[in-house]
Amino acid sequence: METGAGNDSVSVEGENILVKTGDGNNTVLGTATVNLGKGNATVTGNSSKQTYQYDGGNNVITNYSYEDEIQIASGKIDSYSFDGGDLIFHIGSGSLRLKNMTNHAITVKDSSGKTSTQIYSNGYSPQQVIKNLVKAWNETLLNSTPNFARNSKAFKTLSTK
């Protein structure tokens, strides 16, 4: 099934359905593989599992869900950035924007067939926060006794030299 340029809405039922989108705002409802084309499409999915095939251009996906997957037809994700709550993958000379997907798990299959799921964040992950806190605390204890240690009976055995 193929949509043309412009705003299209497609509802699909069944298995192994491929929807090729044209430029414009497209809504695809149902489980499908959605080929974004090489243009500038905006695709809105739904809560059904969808596979989005990126083949070039500057495309936008709204309503990406945790079951969805992005397939990179050629090339690789060179970098990513954020614009508000949007996650933007930079792929070759094009881009793929996922609306309101900062801090969400995204599954990507690259052109070699390798699949990975990653949380893309513009801040520190909980693991990074703990690691940085432990590092800072250790450095503080090694370099000097912090104020809370000087004033606590539990730390009376620490040296302040």
URDA-V206233 format. One record per residue. N is the residue number from 0. OMEGA is omega in whole degrees, -180 to 180 (999 if undefined). D_LAST is the distance of its C-alpha to the last C-alpha in whole Angstrom. Layout:
N;OMEGA;D_LAST  N;OMEGA;D_LAST
This chain:
0;-178;76  1;174;75  2;177;74  3;174;75  4;-179;74  5;-176;73  6;-177;72  7;175;73  8;-177;72  9;175;73  10;-176;73  11;174;73  12;178;74  13;-178;74  14;176;72  15;-180;71  16;178;72  17;176;71  18;176;71  19;-177;71  20;173;70  21;176;71  22;178;69  23;-180;69  24;-176;67  25;175;68  26;179;68  27;-180;68  28;-180;68  29;-180;68  30;-177;67  31;166;67  32;-176;66  33;176;66  34;-175;66  35;-180;65  36;-177;67  37;-177;66  38;-178;67  39;-177;65  40;168;65  41;-177;63  42;175;64  43;177;63  44;175;63  45;-174;63  46;176;61  47;180;63  48;178;62  49;174;62  50;-180;62  51;179;61  52;178;62  53;-175;61  54;-179;63  55;179;62  56;179;62  57;-173;60  58;-179;61  59;173;59  60;173;59  61;176;59  62;173;58  63;180;56  64;-174;56  65;179;54  66;-174;57  67;178;57  68;175;57  69;176;57  70;177;59  71;-175;58  72;177;62  73;-178;60  74;-178;57  75;175;54  76;-179;51  77;179;50  78;174;47  79;179;47  80;-179;46  81;173;46  82;-172;49  83;178;48  84;-177;48  85;174;50  86;-178;49  87;173;51  88;176;51  89;-174;52  90;-177;55  91;180;56  92;-179;58  93;179;58  94;175;56  95;-178;56  96;174;55  97;-176;54  98;175;54  99;-177;51  100;174;50  101;178;46  102;175;44  103;177;47  104;-179;48  105;177;50  106;-178;52  107;172;53  108;-178;55  109;-174;55  110;177;58  111;179;58  112;-180;58  113;-180;54  114;176;53  115;176;50  116;-176;48  117;172;45  118;179;44  119;-173;44  120;175;41  121;177;40  122;-180;37  123;173;34  124;177;35  125;179;34  126;179;32  127;179;31  128;-180;29  129;180;27  130;180;26  131;178;25  132;179;23  133;179;22  134;-180;21  135;180;19  136;178;17  137;179;16  138;179;15  139;-180;13  140;-180;11  141;-174;10  142;180;9  143;177;7  144;-179;8  145;-178;12  146;-178;14  147;178;16  148;-180;13  149;-175;12  150;-177;16  151;177;17  152;-178;18  153;-177;18  154;-178;14  155;-178;13  156;179;12  157;177;9  158;178;6  159;-179;4  160;999;0
